[in-house]
Amino acid sequence: MPKIMIVTDAWHPQVNGVVRSIETTNRELAAQGYDVAMITPKPFRSIPMPTYPEIRLSLATYGQIARRIEAEKPDFMHIATEGPLGLMARRWCLKKHMPFSTSYHTRFPEYVRTRVPVPLSWLYAYVRWFHNRGGVCMVATESLRRELAAKGLANLRLWGRGIDLSLFRPRPQSEKPFGLPRPIFMTVGRVAVEKNLPAFLDLDLPGSKIVVGDGPARPELQARYPNVHFTGMKFGDDLAQAYAEADVFVFPSKTDTFGNTILEALASGVPVAAYPVTGPADIIPAGSGAGALDDDLRTACLAALERSTEDARHLAEGYTWQAATRQFLDNVIEAKTQAKRQRLQLRQESPPADA
């Protein structure tokens, strides 16, 4: 059975799109006959990330990571994140001439820039340095691929996302969900500065606003917006029930590379309001009955109230984890194949020893 090793700095107890994507892909890989080995922060000592203590930074040593990789003897290596574990796995791969793929899940430069005054040009130089030595760098959308290519990233390939259509589905709605009057404008996700939540919470909208999720910005936002209902974290069926109560799902982020929550809302039959940026613009076609995109988020929210539950669900039905995992497999195999081609080309271009 072929073995794929996935190295990620993002893992439980974190709750985010990176963790959900990797976790679901692992299940699909196993269903398709692949053995998956993981390196995550869980077994190692860690420290809280400055300004965001929910994220732990691993203190594993290079020797610990090297021994784990060598014990597993993977056929394919995939490095999912640019953090400490990703750096050490990358170092091992380059040292051992092991082909590897990477993925660009988060707008790493912008994410860091919101917390530390580092020039974006420096951060993108790091991103190029990290990803361009891999055989393939996977991105979630075509618009992100074009954007990163313009910034000098190479070997970019698409790796889409899927949705659990049996869990996230339209359900009967309450007259006053959470005891609040309709229409319900809801957002779901990490309550953190990069999610741009005030752009939604400041809007003058009819009905009620609900934030599902938790994070470092929640205490400040909850105090600042007493008329907004914060539910805290929800999981599984409770989360799916919450989605289905919404009349409009609002996605105020301008920095996400995809937006798994958009698919969860659409699958629940909830039209989406968002900015016309990477992620929403890739998922929701122009003129779609499934949602509304506008540079004025209030205009998008009010327009989405008129969109169709049926169209939202129909759009989500085009996203499956089986298809997304097939893309992932094609990409990790391509990373290894490309490395073989490059080695062959170098041998052909090298002069004879007696030349």
N, C-alpha and C positions, 0 to 999 in steps of 0.2 A: 504494500500500500504506500503510495507516494506521501512524503511528509512535508508539510509547509510549516515553517516557524514564523510566527508573527510577534514582533517586538513593539510594545506600546507603553508609553508613559501615562496614558489615560486609561484608567481601569477602575473597577469598583473600589470604594463606594461612590466614586464620581457618577453622576447621572447626567449624561449629555449625548449628543448625536454621535460622537466618535465611539464611545463605549457601546452604544446600541448597535451601530453599524458593524463593528468588529464582532460583537457577540452573535448577532444574527448571521453574519457571514460564516462564522465558525460552524454553526449548526448546519448550514447549507453545504459547506465543504464536507462535513462528515457524511451527510446524506448522499453526496456525490462520490463517496469512496476515498476521500483524502483524510489522512491523519494530521491533526493540527497540534502543534506544540506552541506554548505561549511563554513569553517573558514579559512580566508586568511588575509594577512596583511592590506588589503585595508581599512577597517573601523577604523584602529587604528593609533595612532601616531607612527612614525618610524624614524630611523636615517639611513644615508647611511652606507653601509658596508665599513670598511676601505680597501683601495686599489681597491674597486670595487663599486663606488657610485651608479651604476645602480640598484644594489640589495639593498633593504631597509630591515632593521632589525626591526621587530615589537617591540613596547614598551607596548604592552597589558599586563595587570596584570593577575595573576592566577584567581582572582575573576571574571574578565570580561569573561575569557574563560569558566570557570565553569558555569556561568549563561547562556551563549550561548548554551553550550551543554545540560544543563538541560532543557532549554526552547524548544529545538528541540526534545528531547526524542528519540534519534536514536536507531534503532534495532542493527545496526552494526557500529563500529568505525574503520576508517582507518587513520593512521598517515603517511603522505607521506614524511615528511622531518624531519631532526634532529635539526632544528633551534629552536628559542624561542617559537613559537607557538606549534611545535611538542613536545617540552619538557613539556609545561604546560598541553597539552592534555594528554600526557603519565602520568603525575602526577595525573590528575583527574581520569583517568581510573584505575590506581593502587589503589588509595584511595577508589574508589567506587566499586572495584572488577568488572569492566566492561571489558570484553574481547576486544582485539583490534588487528588489523594487522598493519604492517608497510611495507614500501618499500624502497629499496636501489637504488635510481635513479642515484646518483653521487658518484664517488670515493671520498667520503668526506675526508678521511685522506690525500690523495695525493693532493686534491684541496686546503686544508688548508696549507699543507706543502710547496706549491709553493709560499705562501704569508707570512707565519710566521714560524720561525725556531723552530718548535715543533717536537719532535721525533715521527716517525710514530707509534712506539709501544704504545705511550700514546694515540694517536688518534684512533688506532684500539681498544684499551681498552674501550674508550668512545663508539665506534660504537657497540661493544659487549654488553656493559651495556645498551645502548639505545634499541637495537633491540631484545635482547634475552628474555625480559620480555613479548613481544608480542606473540600471539599464532602462527602467521605466519609472516615471512619476505619475501616479494616478490622481485624477481630479474628477470632481462630481459632475461638472457641467461644461458644455461647449464654450459658453461665454467666459468662464474662468480659465479654460485652456487658452483661449486667445489672449486674455489679459496677462497670464503668466508667461506665455511665449514672448509677448512684447517686452517683458521685464528680463528676458534672458534665460528662462528655464527651458530645459531641453527634454526630449523623449517623453512628452506628455501624452497620456492615454486616458480615455474616459473610463470611469468606474461609477456607474449609476447607483441608485438606491431603490429599495423596495418598501413594501408596507404590508402589515398583517391585516388583510381585508376581513378576516373573521372576527378579530377583536375590535378593530376600529370600523364601525358601521353606523348608519343612521338608526336611531332609537326613538321611542316615544318621548316627547318633551313635556316637562312640567310647566304649569302655568306661571309659577314664580320660582325658578331654580335658585337655590341658595337663599330663598326668601326675597329675591330681588325682582324688580319689574323689568320686563322686556322692552326693547330688544337687548340681548346680551352680546356685548363685545368682549371677546376673550383673547388672552394671549397665554401661551404655555412655554415654559423653558426656564433656563437659569436666570435668576434675578441678579444681574451683574451689569457693570457699567457698559460693557461692549454691546449689550443687547438694545441700547437706545430706548429704553422703556419710557422715559419722560415724553418722547415724541408722541406716544400713544396716550399716556395718562393725562397730558395737558389738553387733550382735544375736548372741544365742546360737542358732546354727542348725546343723543336721546338715550333713555334707558339706563343700563348699568355696565360698569367695566369690572372684569374679573381677571386676576393674575393667578395662574396656577404654576407653582414652582417655588424654589427657594434659592438663596444665594447671599453673597456678602452685602448686596445693596438693599436687601429687603427691609431691614429695620429703618433705614433712612427714608426709603420710598413709602413705607407704610405710614410713617409719621407725617410725611409731606402730603400724602394723598389720602386723607381719612375717609373719603367717599368711595374709594376703590376697595373691592373685596379681594383680599389675599387669602387663598386657600391653603398655602403651603404645598408640600410635595404630594403628588398622587401617583399611583402605580397601577398597572394592570387594568382590571375591569373598572376600578374607581376612576382612573384617568380617562378611559374610553367613555364612561358615562358622562364625565364632565365635558369632554369635547362635544358630545352629541346634544348637550343643552345649549350650546352657543348658537346665536343667529349669524354672527360674523366672527371669523378668526382673524386677529390683527397680528401682523408680523412686522414690527417696526425696525428690526435690525437691518443695517446696511453693510455689515461686515461678515455675515455667515457665508460659507462657500456653497451651501445647499439649502438646508432648512428641513430636516426630517419632520418637524412639527407641522409644516405645511401639508405634507402628505397625510399625516394622521388626521388633520382637520378635514381635508378633502374626502378622505375615506369615510369620515363620520358624516358626510353630507353637509359640511359647513363651508360656505364660500369664504374666500380669503381676500383680505385687504392688505396691501403691502406697497413698498416703494418699487419702482421699476429698476431693480438692481440684480446683480448675479444671485442666482438662487430662485427667487420668486419669478423673475423674468424668464428663466429657463423652464420652470415647471408650468406656469400659467400662460398659455399663448395669448397674444394680443386679441382682444375682442372675445375672449373666452367667457362663457356663461358661468364658469366656475369661480370667478373672482374679479377683482378690480385692482389695477396698479396705477398709481399716480404719484407725482412728486409732492402733491398735497395729500397727506395721509388721511385727513378728514374727508376729502372728496372721495378717496378710495373706499373708506369705511361706509359712507352713505350709499355709494354705488353698489357695494357688495351686498347691502341689504336687499337689493332687487335681483340678485343673481340666484341661480337655480341649485337647489339641493341635489337634484338628479344629475345635473352637469358636473357638479363637484365630485360626486361619487364616481361617475363614469370616467373622469380624468384620472382619478386615483387608481382605477382598475388596470391602467396600463403599466403600473409599476409593480414588478414582482421581485422578490429576493432571489428566485431561481435565475432569472435573467441577469440580475446584478452580479451574482456570484460567478456566473459563467464569464462575464467580463473580467472579473477579478482573476480568475484562473487563466484566462487568455493572456492577461498582462504579466502575471508572475512567470508564466512559461516563456513569454516574449522576452522578458528581462534576461533569462538564462540563454535563450537562443541568440539574442543580440550579442551577448558577451562572447559566445563561441564564434560568431561571425567576425567580431573585432579581432579576436586572437588569430584566426585564420588569415585575415587580411594583413595583420602585422607580420606573420611568418612569410607571407608571399612578398611583402614589400622589403623584408630584410635582405641585405646582400649576402651572398654565400660567404662562408667563413674564410675562404682563401682569396676573396676578392681584394 
